[in-house]
Amino acid sequence: MKLISQATLADSICDLRTRKIKKQFFTQINTLLDWESISLIIDTYYKKGTSVTGKPSYDGLLLFLMCLLQTWYGLSDYEIEDRINDSISFSYFCGLTIDQVASDHSTLSRFRTSLTNSGAYEI
């Protein structure tokens, strides 16, 4: 029988609290905001491109949600890509299933640049 150290147990309890707080926060945001209306605004400023390799383009709302998480948690483009692909709560907030992956950092950067240049962030 393997004994769990007190430090390990404390870390897991803190991790559970953190996940619960994140889940509550994300649930409140989803309740307060009308994502459909926000998506319509994004779609007027951001047009999905076509991939040379035939990969489907990422939805503008997904990219916007990634930008929100990035701002709230102070993450770089590389870090947000990793966190969404690794964190259940982040991927859930972005509407991704367990077998879907987030867009890469360069796609997110191009999206943000496109919205900034078009003045969409000023709305």
Secondary structure, DSSP 8 states (H G I E B T S, - for coil): -----HHHHHHHHHHHHHHHHHHHHHHHHHHHS-HHHHHHHHHHH------TT------HHHHHHHHHHHHHHT--HHHHHHHHHH-HHHHHHTT--TT-----HHHHHHHHHHHHHHTGGG-
